[in-house]
Amino acid sequence: MGRAMQALRIQDVVKLLRDEVERVGSQSEFARQKGVERSLINKVLQGERLPTSRLCRALGLEWVLVSRAGPSDSVAEVDIVTFQEFIRALRMQINKAGGLAAWGRQFGIDRSHLSSVLHKRRAPDRRIIAALNLAEVLVDAHDSRFPRSRRPYITARRKHARWKKKPRISMRGFSAHEV
């Protein structure tokens, strides 16, 4: 699989946001520079809202797929899955199940949706990610360990945040006891 990187928790993102706001001087200035709403920044800093994907991108963060590790006490290092590795794993599982329809029935996923994911017209949903024993985490795209030559499967295409509703959970697909 890909290279290991540090997965970020919600608290890490809020601290990074707080540091960036302090660096530029104010919430309003940060909002103007990054093209995000000041009220969103304020709500995230006050703990009233979760950071959205757009705000995370403004901070230089990216959602990526990672191979799911066993339960651990921290979010430590994660192995990023590249796009080719994701597609290869999905095709292997589909072939093992006997085809698109069979694999889709096994996990409750529509065959046409699955086909769209395979043909790169649609991002995978949570069921596909979970079925492949992967998770989606937030990492710092500016980290020197971020693989430039082996581009990870970046999944930040949707407008809204992908955090679970409870702020104490840091990675989609992992329970609070695993992070």
C-alpha positions, -999 to +999 in steps of 0.1 A: +000+000+000+009+037+002+031+057+026+024+062+063+012+096+075-003+111+106-042+111+106-057+143+120-084+145+147-110+172+149-090+188+178-060+189+155-079+207+128-094+232+152-059+239+167-045+243+131-073+267+123-067+287+155-030+290+147-037+301+112-062+327+123-037+340+149-010+341+122-030+363+098-044+385+126-082+378+126-110+355+116-122+380+091-088+383+074-084+345+073-120+342+058-112+368+032-079+352+022-092+317+020-127+324+006-147+309+035-174+324+057-162+341+089-192+328+108-182+292+099-147+299+113-161+313+144-185+284+150-158+258+144-135+276+169-163+278+194-170+241+190-205+247+176-198+232+142-175+206+127-149+217+102-163+214+067-143+199+038-140+233+022-125+247+054-102+217+057-090+223+021-084+260+029-061+248+057-042+225+032-057+193+044-070+164+023-094+135+028-077+103+017-085+066+019-063+045+042-059+008+050-077+001+082-055-009+111-065-028+141-077-010+173-051+013+188-048+039+215-039+068+191-044+078+155-007+076+149+004+065+114-019+054+086-011+039+052-025+059+023-042+039-004-035+052-040-062+054-066-048+024-085-046+004-052-082+012-044-095+002-079-073-030-079-087-040-045-123-033-056-119-053-088-104-082-069-133-083-045-158-081-073-141-109-092-140-130-060-177-125-055-186-135-091-193-101-106-207-066-100-243-077-092-232-104-067-207-081-049-233-053-048-260-076-033-235-088-007-230-053+006-263-036-004-248-015-031-265-007-064-247-023-094-249+009-114-234+029-086-206+004-082-199+006-120-197+044-118-171+041-091-151+016-111-152+038-141-141+069-121-174+088-126-183+088-089-165+088-056-170+057-034-195+059-006-191+047+029-204+012+022-178+006-005-150+020+016-161-002+046-165-033+025-129-030+013-118-026+050-106+010+043-113+042+062-113+079+052-091+102+072-078+138+070-041+144+065-019+174+059-012+177+022+018+199+030+035+171+050+068+161+034+057+124+035+026+131+013+033+110-017+036+133-048+045+105-073+019+081-059-011+103-057-035+090-030-072+084-037-084+118-026-121+118-017-128+155-009-152+161-038-183+167-017-194+201-003-200+191+033-178+178+061-173+141+064-168+140+101-192+118+120-217+139+140-200+134+173-168+156+174-149+131+196-147+108+166-117+116+144-119+091+115-148+079+095-150+041+097-133+039+131-152+039+164-143+063+192-126+034+210-103+028+181-090+063+178 
